Amino acid sequence: MDISLLCVFLPLVTVAWGQYSDYYYGPYNYGDNDEWVNVYRQGFNFQCPHGQVIVAVRSVFSKKEGSDRLWNYACMPASQSLGEPTECWWEEINRAGTEWYQTCSNNGLVAGFQSQYFPSVLDREWQFYCCRYSRRCPYSCWLTTEYPGHYGEDMDMMMYTYDYYIRGATTTFSAVHRDRQWKFIVCRMTDYDCPFQNV
């Protein structure tokens, strides 16, 4: 690379890094000694502490353990601009063995997961634990890439950008591999109350 180009671009990279480096979340603390929240073939219920939301999801797959996964989650406090959660609830159950798409209703953010294993289909049903922050509304939403990248692989999804929140997910289920791939629905939230309600 030409040295004059390096002299032009290096200060720009330094400025950009300085502007955005404070917005990096990680590394994440997955709880005591990075233990899993479940054992294979068993149900679990995980909720973030009050005022916190899910920012990372980790999982490992085992074919010999009923094509099931171990799961762990990391939480972080929501931005102070959102204030305290005004209400929290469990969403409807997403059935095992099917593909599904779900966002938290009432503009909620994902603050927990509940799951039950079903040996008859070698899959789990899922529920999101959602919390609403006043009347803040989502915007600038997008889908992450697929996690894991391939069925049967380990999964490590992390939110690297501050002020983006998980609002739900869409999953595909492979009847061959008996595993799921997830795309998480990620949004920013307004700093003001909205006059409308998303469902």
DALINRA-V702250 format. One record per backbone hydrogen bond with DSSP energy under -0.5 kcal/mol. CO is the residue of the C=O (numbers start at 1). NH is the residue of the N-H. E is the energy in kcal/mol with one decimal. If there is no record, write none. Layout:
CO | NH | E
CO | NH | E
This chain:
2 | 6 | -1.8
3 | 7 | -2.0
4 | 8 | -1.2
5 | 9 | -2.6
6 | 10 | -2.5
7 | 11 | -0.6
8 | 12 | -0.7
9 | 13 | -2.4
10 | 14 | -2.2
11 | 15 | -2.3
12 | 16 | -2.5
13 | 17 | -2.6
14 | 18 | -2.1
15 | 19 | -1.9
16 | 20 | -1.7
17 | 21 | -2.1
20 | 23 | -1.6
21 | 24 | -1.2
23 | 162 | -1.4
28 | 30 | -0.7
31 | 34 | -1.6
32 | 35 | -1.9
39 | 42 | -1.5
44 | 115 | -2.5
46 | 113 | -1.8
49 | 52 | -2.1
51 | 78 | -2.4
53 | 76 | -2.0
54 | 166 | -0.6
55 | 159 | -2.6
56 | 74 | -2.0
57 | 157 | -2.9
58 | 72 | -2.1
59 | 155 | -3.1
60 | 70 | -2.1
62 | 67 | -0.6
62 | 68 | -1.3
63 | 66 | -0.8
63 | 67 | -1.2
68 | 62 | -2.5
70 | 60 | -1.4
71 | 37 | -3.1
71 | 38 | -0.6
72 | 58 | -2.8
74 | 55 | -2.8
74 | 56 | -1.2
76 | 53 | -2.6
79 | 82 | -1.8
79 | 83 | -0.5
80 | 83 | -0.9
87 | 132 | -2.9
89 | 130 | -2.9
93 | 95 | -0.6
94 | 126 | -2.0
95 | 98 | -0.9
100 | 171 | -2.7
102 | 169 | -2.3
105 | 108 | -1.8
109 | 131 | -2.2
110 | 54 | -2.2
111 | 48 | -3.3
112 | 129 | -2.5
113 | 46 | -3.2
114 | 127 | -2.1
115 | 44 | -2.3
116 | 125 | -2.4
118 | 121 | -1.2
118 | 122 | -1.1
118 | 123 | -1.4
123 | 118 | -3.0
125 | 116 | -1.6
126 | 94 | -3.3
127 | 114 | -2.2
128 | 91 | -2.7
128 | 130 | -0.6
129 | 111 | -3.7
129 | 112 | -0.8
130 | 89 | -2.4
131 | 109 | -2.5
132 | 86 | -3.0
132 | 87 | -1.1
132 | 134 | -0.7
133 | 136 | -2.2
135 | 194 | -2.8
137 | 190 | -2.5
139 | 188 | -2.6
142 | 186 | -3.0
147 | 182 | -3.8
150 | 153 | -1.8
155 | 59 | -2.5
156 | 158 | -0.5
157 | 57 | -2.6
158 | 160 | -0.7
160 | 162 | -0.5
161 | 164 | -1.1
163 | 189 | -0.5
165 | 187 | -2.7
166 | 110 | -2.8
167 | 104 | -3.2
168 | 185 | -2.3
169 | 102 | -2.7
170 | 183 | -2.4
171 | 100 | -1.2
172 | 181 | -1.9
173 | 175 | -0.6
174 | 178 | -2.0
174 | 179 | -0.7
179 | 174 | -2.6
181 | 172 | -2.0
182 | 147 | -2.8
183 | 170 | -2.5
184 | 144 | -2.2
184 | 186 | -0.7
185 | 167 | -3.5
185 | 168 | -0.9
186 | 142 | -2.4
187 | 165 | -3.4
188 | 139 | -2.2
198 | 106 | -0.7
